[in-house]
Amino acid sequence: MVTNSALEKISLMEASLYEEDSFQFLAFYQSYKNWFVYDSKEIGISSSKALANNFISFHGKIPFPNFVSESFDKDQISAKFWSAVPLGVFRYKMLETGACYLIDSAKDMLGYIVEGVYWDNGFVYLVRDKSEIIQIKLFIDEETKAIHGYPSLAQ
């Protein structure tokens, strides 16, 4: 796979969660906030890829460490800073049944790789086979959408 974008480089990052934890994290984090969702099944792969690359490269935020943020007022905007390095990386193999499975296993099972990166204000995941991206989903919070001018879509 030729990696020429931030989105495609996710596959080169080491996962910070095990496969089963990645599966559970994704299920939880999708409903953690009232996210604005950009899905390639609705807006197309190229539009989703552009929005996801923009978010990964320029708009992901992580919280300041507690010892630093104690000196801030409790304003949420000043408690976070931009980072191209995500809080974490998740990855697992999704079987046809929807269950998760080990990516590198002696027993090769048919399925798709689900992998993504997350920040405090949003996350991106993609579904791919061995060589091609099949679906991209970007989730961002309301503040990020408003500040950076992400398009409005029917929710």
C-alpha positions in Angstrom: 0.0 0.0 0.0 1.4 3.3 -1.0 1.0 5.8 1.9 0.7 9.3 0.7 -1.8 10.8 3.2 -2.2 10.9 7.0 -5.2 8.6 6.8 -3.3 5.9 4.9 -0.4 6.1 7.4 -2.7 4.8 10.2 -1.8 1.3 9.1 1.9 2.1 9.9 1.2 3.1 13.5 1.4 0.6 16.3 -1.9 0.0 18.0 -2.2 1.1 21.5 -5.0 -1.3 22.3 -5.3 -5.0 21.8 -7.8 -6.2 19.2 -10.7 -7.0 21.6 -10.1 -3.7 23.5 -10.1 -1.9 20.2 -13.4 -3.4 19.2 -15.0 -2.5 22.6 -13.4 1.0 22.5 -14.9 1.8 19.1 -18.3 0.6 20.2 -18.1 2.8 23.2 -16.5 5.9 21.7 -19.0 6.2 18.9 -21.7 7.1 21.5 -19.4 8.9 24.0 -20.4 12.3 22.6 -22.9 13.7 20.2 -20.5 13.6 17.3 -20.9 15.0 13.8 -20.3 12.0 11.5 -18.9 12.1 8.0 -19.3 8.7 6.4 -17.9 7.7 3.0 -21.0 5.6 2.3 -22.9 8.9 2.3 -20.5 11.5 1.0 -18.0 9.4 -1.0 -14.5 8.2 -0.4 -12.7 11.2 -1.8 -14.7 13.7 0.3 -14.3 11.6 3.4 -10.6 11.2 2.8 -10.1 14.9 2.4 -12.0 15.7 5.7 -10.3 12.9 7.6 -6.8 14.0 6.4 -7.6 17.6 7.4 -8.7 16.5 10.9 -5.7 14.2 11.5 -3.2 16.7 10.2 -4.5 19.9 11.7 -7.5 19.7 14.1 -7.1 16.8 16.6 -6.7 18.0 20.1 -5.4 16.4 23.3 -5.8 17.7 26.9 -2.9 19.3 28.7 -1.5 17.2 31.5 -3.1 17.9 34.9 -0.1 19.6 36.4 -0.1 22.1 33.5 -3.9 22.7 33.2 -4.3 23.4 36.9 -3.0 26.9 36.2 -5.7 27.5 33.5 -9.2 28.6 34.2 -11.8 25.9 33.6 -12.4 27.0 30.0 -12.5 23.9 27.9 -10.9 25.5 24.9 -7.7 26.4 26.7 -7.5 23.0 28.4 -6.6 21.3 25.1 -4.0 21.7 22.4 -3.5 20.6 18.8 -1.5 17.5 18.2 -0.9 15.4 15.1 -0.1 12.6 17.5 -3.3 10.9 18.6 -4.2 9.8 22.1 -4.4 6.3 20.8 -4.6 3.9 17.8 -7.0 1.0 17.6 -7.1 -1.9 15.2 -8.8 -5.3 14.8 -10.1 -7.7 12.2 -13.8 -7.7 11.7 -15.2 -11.0 10.6 -18.3 -11.4 8.4 -20.3 -12.1 11.6 -19.4 -8.6 13.0 -17.2 -10.2 15.7 -13.6 -9.1 16.2 -10.6 -11.3 15.6 -6.8 -11.1 15.9 -5.1 -9.4 12.9 -2.0 -11.6 13.0 -3.1 -15.1 13.6 -2.0 -18.6 12.5 -5.5 -19.2 11.4 -6.4 -16.9 8.6 -10.0 -15.8 8.8 -11.8 -13.8 6.1 -12.7 -10.3 7.2 -11.8 -6.6 7.1 -9.3 -4.6 9.0 -10.9 -1.8 11.1 -8.3 0.7 12.3 -8.4 4.3 13.5 -7.0 7.0 15.6 -8.6 9.2 18.3 -8.2 12.5 20.0 -10.3 14.3 22.6 -12.4 16.2 20.0 -12.8 13.5 17.4 -11.7 10.3 15.8 -11.4 8.6 12.4 -11.6 5.0 11.5 -11.4 3.1 8.2 -12.4 -0.3 7.0 -10.1 -1.9 4.5 -9.2 -5.2 3.0 -5.5 -6.0 2.4 -5.0 -3.3 -0.2 -8.1 -1.0 -0.5 -10.0 1.3 1.7 -13.6 0.4 1.7 -15.1 2.9 4.2 -14.0 6.0 6.1 -15.8 7.5 9.1 -14.8 10.8 10.7 -16.4 11.8 14.0 -15.9 15.4 15.3 -17.4 17.4 18.2 -19.5 20.5 17.7 -16.7 22.9 18.7 -14.3 21.5 16.1 -17.0 21.6 13.4 -17.8 25.3 14.2 -14.3 26.6 14.6 -12.8 24.9 11.6 -15.7 25.2 9.2 -16.5 21.5 8.6 -19.6 21.2 6.3 -23.1 20.6 7.7 -24.7 17.3 6.8 -28.1 15.8 7.6 -27.6 13.8 10.8 
